[in-house]
Amino acid sequence: MHNETRAPLTYDASANRDPDGDTDGLMALPGVVGTAHGECAALPCIKVLVVQKAPELIRRIPSAIEGYAVEVIETGEIKTFER
């Protein structure tokens, strides 16, 4: 695991909002190819899929959203298959 410096926690779980609205901003970041809800250490979390775990991108992704931990996963490019 890299020693990653993450963006500070900027979301408040007490606001009782759905975190999906906050992932839209993540999708606007160059290098982010997707977001998903999942589990991290048996707890609900948000997964952010990135082409490459570049330090400058990691710094822009918060460590938590709405109180949910954020896990960054390097996936490479994601392409759709044609039918």
C-alpha positions in Angstrom: 0.0 0.0 0.0 1.3 3.5 -0.8 1.7 6.2 1.8 -1.1 8.4 0.3 -2.0 11.9 1.4 -5.7 12.2 1.0 -7.9 15.2 0.9 -9.3 16.0 4.4 -12.7 14.9 5.5 -15.0 17.5 4.1 -18.3 15.8 4.4 -20.5 15.5 7.5 -22.4 12.2 8.1 -24.8 14.0 10.5 -26.2 15.8 7.4 -28.1 12.5 6.7 -27.8 12.9 2.9 -27.3 10.2 0.3 -23.7 10.1 -0.7 -24.5 9.5 -4.4 -24.8 13.2 -5.1 -21.3 13.7 -3.7 -19.8 11.1 -6.1 -20.8 13.3 -9.1 -18.0 15.7 -8.2 -15.5 12.8 -8.1 -16.5 11.7 -11.6 -15.5 15.1 -12.8 -11.9 14.6 -11.8 -9.6 13.6 -14.7 -8.5 10.0 -14.1 -11.7 8.9 -12.2 -13.6 6.3 -14.3 -16.3 5.2 -11.9 -17.7 5.1 -8.4 -19.5 2.3 -6.5 -21.0 1.4 -3.2 -19.3 -1.6 -1.5 -17.8 -2.9 1.7 -14.5 -2.0 3.2 -13.5 -4.1 6.3 -17.1 -5.3 6.5 -18.5 -1.8 6.6 -20.3 0.1 3.9 -18.0 2.3 1.9 -17.6 4.2 -1.4 -15.2 2.9 -4.0 -13.6 5.3 -6.5 -12.2 3.6 -9.6 -9.2 5.4 -11.2 -7.1 4.8 -14.2 -3.9 5.1 -12.2 -3.3 5.9 -8.5 -1.4 9.1 -9.3 -0.4 11.1 -6.1 -1.9 14.3 -7.5 -5.3 12.5 -8.1 -5.2 10.7 -4.7 -4.8 14.1 -2.9 -8.0 15.4 -4.5 -10.2 12.4 -3.4 -11.6 12.7 0.2 -10.9 10.0 2.7 -14.6 9.8 3.5 -17.9 11.0 2.1 -21.0 11.4 4.3 -19.2 9.4 7.0 -18.5 6.5 4.6 -14.8 5.5 4.1 -13.6 6.0 0.5 -11.4 3.3 -1.1 -9.5 4.2 -4.3 -9.0 1.3 -6.7 -6.7 1.4 -9.7 -8.6 -0.2 -12.6 -6.9 1.2 -15.7 -9.2 2.4 -18.6 -12.7 1.0 -18.6 -14.2 0.5 -22.0 -17.7 -0.7 -23.1 -18.0 -3.8 -25.2 -19.9 -3.5 -28.5 -22.7 -6.0 -29.1 
